[in-house]
Amino acid sequence: MPSRCCRKVAIIHIEERDYWLEEIPLKTVRPFIMHDIDLADELEDAGIEVEDKSGVTKLLKSRVSAVSAWKQAAADIVPADL
């Protein structure tokens, strides 16, 4: 397992065709949960039009809630000191 003193996050700065990373050392470490979705596929599966802002918002909120529920369930399994 890597040493905790070396864990970092980075902010990617993008300006037109240039980019650079700003590394930030972590003082504490907590589990990070990320979930990718293909919005076009999700909207098609749900029968929601891209122009329907309310429908898109509801769909995204439901996906965030699902990830949050998964996080709560995983909290019972993953030790807090990871």
RAQUI-V384000 format. One record per backbone hydrogen bond with DSSP energy under -0.5 kcal/mol. CO is the residue of the C=O (numbers start at 1). NH is the residue of the N-H. Records with the same first field share a line. If there is no record, write none. Layout:
# RAQUI-V384000
CO=NH ; NH
This chain:
# RAQUI-V384000
3=6
4=7
7=26
9=24
10=12
11=13 ; 22
12=14
13=20
15=18
18=15
20=13
21=23
22=11
24=9
32=34
37=39
38=42
39=43
40=44
41=45
42=46
43=47 ; 48
44=47
49=52
51=53
52=56
53=57
54=58
55=59
56=60
57=61
58=62
59=63
60=64
61=65
62=66
63=67
64=68
65=69
66=70
67=71
68=72
69=73
70=74
71=75
72=76
73=76
74=77 ; 78
79=82
